[in-house]
Amino acid sequence: MNTRFATAMIMTSALALAACQKKAPEEIPPPPVDNTTPTPTPTTTAPGVGSMEHFLQAVGQANSIVYFDTDQYNIDAEDSAKLQRQAQYFNQYPSVTFTIEGHADERGTREYNLALGERRANSAKNYLVSLGIPASRIRTISYGKERPVALGSNESAWAQNRRAATVTIN
Amino acid sequence: MKKLIIATLAFAASPLAAQNQDLGEPIGEGQEVETIEEEEGLTGSVSFEGNLDDLGIAIPAFATDRNAPTPANANGTEALGLELARVITSDLRNNGLFKPTGPDSLPKPSFANITAPVWSTWGVRGAEMLVHGYVRARSDDRLTVGCYLYDMALQQRLVAEGWVVAPADWRRAAHKCADLVYSRLTGESPFFDSRIAYIAETGPKDNRTKRLAIMDSDGANHRFITTGRSTALTPRYSPDYKKLVYLSYVDGNPRIYVYDIGTGKQTLVTQSENPTFAPRWSPDGRWILYSMAVGGNTDIYRVSAQGGRSERLTDAPGIDIGGSYSPDGRSIVFESDRSGAQQCYVMNSDGSNQRRISFGGSRCATPEWSPRGDQIAFTNSSSFNVSVMTPSGGNVRTLTRGWQDEAPTWAPNGRIIQFFRTERNTGKTSLWQVDLTGENERSLPTPVDASDPAWGPILP
């Protein structure tokens, strides 16, 4: 029980730390981390294994999310490179469990997009399983078009929203 | 350090507490409405032969035998009589039906005149039809409301009916009167005395709060069912209005719940770790259709509304989702991307004989069978318009032209279609409706943004 609280605390400080960093994303906006209170938190604790911060530091932010073409769910070369990087991490830390969140852009009907998000999350999951990550460590969830990261109604925004994002649970 | 731990504990505890706690206070079921025969029954045939849009209808205040106190109105039955006539007038006017003139610009008939109109009073007002009515408080607190439709040219009663309602249901009596007038003059089935379930939306586009809400067909008696702590989507009223099925993320995953309006309790539609979407009722209320994704592959299942084992109806690779029963319960129209893109298919209610019906070159999504059986409404998910076609896929007509219109739902009589419209960039949503003819498009006022409308049948 105590370990869990400690982990949660580390996560909280790690999130605050993440808010201070101003890494320029290669091609995508940062994941929806709360950066409304950029107060510097003095801490000496390194991100705990399996925390989102630890995962992102290890694989790189850009590698934590794969993107899909309109209505598609296939893993292309770029996606597979990202997922291989993720698989390295999850092989290195076999106790880490994680969620793959599947999303769709707004240009689809609500129910179909829920099913499409689930299909995308499962594509990424199946690829990781093929790389040796046990399925039991991977949870999938679809948010359909309910949680966009890019808010415009244009091709560029939609491309950023058609995604499967890996989020660690620990 | 101790302080921090306590703070963390509170943080960790709140999401747990939120689980299964998204429901607000139970709202309770409505009461039955008792229909009473007005003496003499039906007489006469309509004399008017012009366009029904031009038919003038005078709707003066309903009379009362004596101004009695009633829980339905702080000023008693006399004031209630005025409100009844106003509701009827709004029903007809807001739906573009006839040319109604409401009680605020008309004289008040006396109680005795309800069954014996003073023709000379109304003849000078240019109305072809006259609605009269009365309201009386009963000794048991309930109300008796009578509704009479007269043809001015014939000076004859066309139809009369009365209802006994609980004070809280007084608006239902007005809707029933509007339905009586509408049905008598058009020959169509009624639709005003019905309710709508939908999703109320607030907040920014990337963090919308989505709550299950219900309201009468005219937007009155609005109530939130969930608190908004977790996302709720795609509700459907059971045909008897006793339950709602809808999708909730209350346990962190998208799952279909059956919410019992009388008890305020809800249960999972199926005990499964898999996500479930797109719930639908059969017209007799005995079955619930839902769609479930297993390993990313979504299929349609049906389960008895009483619970029990689910039966899988589709097994094509790809997304099979949704489903809407024909009024006779024998067929189901559903959506599938088995051909590569969203298209509409029809199958028998046991899943046999699956065949594609949409071939127009556009995508077909969220098909909904008309309660009359003669049309299927759907979302054209290439252009995002609401369209209709015959059950064999013919005579496709586009009814709406918004930037993104989706999720059609039928009025109980199959003459009006509601849907929701999403605004470009802002993501703001609103409810709209349009006639089957493509005319009389209008937005429905809701307290906040709104999506996923589901129009229930005529209230029991």
Interface residues (C-beta under 8 A of the other chain):
Chain A: R4 F5 A8 M9 T12 P32 D71 Y73 E106 R107 G108 T109 R110 E111 Y112 L114 A115 L116 E118 R119 R120 A121 N122 S123 K125 N126 T140 I141 S142 G144 E146 R147 P148 V149 L151 G152 S153
Chain B: L4 I5 T8 L9 F11 A12 P204 K205 D206 R208 K210 T231 L233 T234 L247 G252 N253 P254 P275 F277 A278 S291 A293 G295 G296 N297 T298 I319 I321 G322 E335 D337 A341 Q342 A365 T366 T379 S381 F384 W403 Q404 E406 A407 T422 R424 N425 G427 S451 D452
